[in-house]
Amino acid sequence: MDQLPPNHFLNLQRPDAFVPAIAGTPDTSTLAAHDFDVDTRTGFMPPQPPLTRLPPAWEPWEDALEDAIQSKLQLADKPDLSPAEQGKSERWRNSVRELPILPIDDLKSSEILLRRAHHVLAWVMHFYVHTTPPSTRNIHIPPPITVPHLQVCAQLQLPPVLTYSDDVLYNWAFKAPPASSILFQPKAELQNLRCITLFTGTRDEEEFYLSSARIELRGVEALSVMRAIMDEAFVGDEIAHRRITNYLRILADVISDMKHLLASVRDGCDPSVFYNEIRPWFKGADSDTTGRKWVFDGIELDPTLQQPTELSGPSAGQSSLIHALDIFLGVDKYSHTNFHAHGDPSSASTSAGKASSASVPPATSTLSSAPPQPKVPFLTRMQSYMPRHHRAFLRHLQANPRPLRRIVEQHTENAALREAYDGAVTALKEFRDEHVRIVALYIVIPARRAHQASEQDGKGAPLGTGGTDAFQFVKGVRDQTAGALLGRPQQ
């Protein structure tokens, strides 16, 4: 094959986040960037297993992460933490402080390298933060992590913290070679996945992440159905409406399968192990009940860097797949309301009408999004933690000139269409029913037991890794989703 010419789009450099793009220049950050980095076979997950190690120039980061994992570092607030374990953690943190500040210039040419760098640096940072003794007033993240991590985040337009994409989307590999070496068939490989990086090395932690990965892969069919419905909506005749009705029934079945995959987390992840040994590792700064601040030392070394304002941990609320279902079904103006902001469910009625136009934020061009305002719904804020191409996909989906819900509402005489639509919304509501049960089992009940064991009064509600009242949040989203049902048209 002849070598591609220098001006071929596949030979173009990955666009730098701080260099204005020339009009008409294609986005070559990934091969599927023009399709919002959403693959027809794997959806929001990459079609090939993610990179497992950076090139030698950044080996010190990889070594630091590998050392933390192999040393089996323990949480600083672990009960009865031995002096030997404390000393081991301190020696590791000291080695991180002594790392060189590595430049990222040669990473900028590759989105895949930048993703791996974000994954490694975020994981190292969380090991550093959560092995720091509770007696430490504030947590100072050292310059060898601060500077390159914030620079990588500026390129990827992501916050400098672990995200759902670090734990799920870009944290998998095959246990054995896939059945097809040519085409990756997601439904055939749901049980053939393993995780690349774990804090605890336990099956419980791996299954917690993989349950979400399997949901993502099963949801690929949902994305295909959504595309088919949009094509039929363009035609808009009676035959098209019959086909949309059938597609909606298929969509409901896919969402039902996703619900069962969500429930299956119980088979491999023990609630007590999750709450006490796994969950604390990936909590963000706004989930720290002690109120300690994360201080990014060395930020002044690069004048282009900005102080981070988004430091929530990974959350299921960062799944682009679930947001896409919300937007496509027209549920987002209900489920993305700010009912939880001040613990007042009644606020949903006043914000629902505005949320539709604001549910997908503009692309961020800085290190992280602006300081969250009280009126910004949690699910809307979580979109700034998604890969930027996926955020663009949600904006594109919301700009659909023929919204499905409007089509159903306009054809009140088509009972079958309305029933199929409500069936899909009901399936999404039942998915969230299961999420409520999971949160109760994995967070609320263990938190109550922990309070009782420590003889605390238990007044504070347990926070999710995103800093919300975990149970009230998922319950509120579920209830608002149910409120999107159309029901029978009034006579």
RAFENWO-V106530 format. One record per helix or strand. SS is the DSSP state (H for helix, E for strand). FROM is the first residue (numbers start at 1). LEN is the number of residues. Records with the same first field share a line. If there is no record, write none. Layout:
# RAFENWO-V106530
SS->FROM-LEN ; FROM-LEN
This chain:
# RAFENWO-V106530
H->9-3 ; 33-3 ; 56-15 ; 83-15 ; 105-3 ; 111-21 ; 143-14 ; 164-6 ; 186-3 ; 203-16 ; 220-16 ; 238-26 ; 265-4 ; 271-12 ; 285-3 ; 299-3 ; 316-3 ; 320-10 ; 332-4 ; 347-12 ; 378-8 ; 388-11 ; 404-7 ; 415-39 ; 470-13
E->39-1 ; 43-1 ; 139-3 ; 172-3 ; 193-3 ; 294-3 ; 463-1 ; 469-1
